[in-house]
Amino acid sequence: MKPNEQMLLLDRMDGLIRRKQTGNAKELANRLGISESSVFRLIRETRDKGIQIKYSLSRRSYFYDGETPLHIHFDWDSLDEKK
């Protein structure tokens, strides 16, 4: 996966987590257009960076636990203009 593709996935996952709209891993994979194993890898890599991501059975969504230094947002249109 190219770095810009991974950053786009992180951006989209971050938004879904913040809105508590991820669903379970399979649903998140469908929303992101990746495999379920890729979702688990992305979450593991994010956790390895110190970001506390947990899953709530009652909410059926992943969520950030505690302080979240991660906030990713890119202006993808301006990146396209640089091509």
C-alpha positions as CSV (number, residue, x, y, z in Angstrom):
1,M,0.0,0.0,0.0
2,K,1.3,3.4,-1.0
3,P,1.9,5.9,1.9
4,N,-0.8,8.3,0.5
5,E,-3.3,5.4,0.4
6,Q,-2.5,4.5,4.0
7,M,-2.9,8.1,5.1
8,L,-6.3,8.3,3.3
9,L,-7.4,5.1,5.2
10,L,-6.2,6.6,8.5
11,D,-8.1,9.8,7.8
12,R,-11.3,7.9,7.0
13,M,-10.9,5.6,9.9
14,D,-10.3,8.5,12.3
15,G,-13.5,10.2,11.1
16,L,-15.5,7.1,11.6
17,I,-14.0,6.4,15.0
18,R,-14.7,10.0,16.2
19,R,-18.3,9.7,15.0
20,K,-18.5,6.3,16.6
21,Q,-19.7,4.9,13.3
22,T,-17.2,2.2,12.5
23,G,-19.4,-0.9,13.1
24,N,-17.5,-4.1,13.7
25,A,-14.3,-5.0,11.9
26,K,-16.1,-6.5,8.9
27,E,-18.4,-3.4,8.6
28,L,-15.4,-1.1,9.0
29,A,-13.5,-3.1,6.3
30,N,-16.5,-2.6,3.9
31,R,-16.7,1.1,4.7
32,L,-12.9,1.5,4.0
33,G,-12.9,-0.8,1.0
34,I,-10.2,-3.1,2.5
35,S,-10.1,-6.6,3.9
36,E,-10.9,-7.4,7.5
37,S,-7.3,-8.4,8.1
38,S,-6.2,-5.0,6.8
39,V,-8.5,-3.4,9.3
40,F,-6.9,-5.3,12.2
41,R,-3.4,-4.5,10.9
42,L,-4.3,-0.8,10.6
43,I,-5.7,-0.7,14.2
44,R,-2.7,-2.7,15.5
45,E,-0.3,-0.2,13.8
46,T,-2.2,2.7,15.2
47,R,-2.2,1.2,18.7
48,D,1.6,0.6,18.3
49,K,1.9,4.4,18.0
50,G,0.3,4.8,21.4
51,I,-3.2,5.6,20.3
52,Q,-5.7,3.7,22.5
53,I,-8.4,2.3,20.3
54,K,-11.0,0.0,21.8
55,Y,-14.2,-1.7,20.6
56,S,-17.6,-1.2,22.4
57,L,-20.0,-4.2,22.0
58,S,-22.9,-2.0,23.1
59,R,-22.2,0.8,20.6
60,R,-20.9,-1.7,18.0
61,S,-18.1,0.8,17.2
62,Y,-14.4,1.3,17.8
63,F,-13.7,4.4,19.9
64,Y,-10.7,6.3,21.3
65,D,-10.0,5.7,24.9
66,G,-8.6,8.7,26.7
67,E,-6.5,11.5,25.1
68,T,-6.1,11.1,21.4
69,P,-3.1,12.8,19.9
70,L,-4.1,11.4,16.5
71,H,-6.1,13.8,14.3
72,I,-5.5,13.3,10.6
73,H,-7.0,15.6,8.0
74,F,-5.6,16.2,4.6
75,D,-6.8,18.5,1.9
76,W,-6.8,15.9,-0.8
77,D,-7.8,18.4,-3.5
78,S,-4.7,20.4,-2.9
79,L,-2.5,17.3,-3.2
80,D,-4.1,16.5,-6.5
81,E,-3.3,20.0,-7.8
82,K,0.4,19.3,-7.2
83,K,0.5,16.4,-9.6
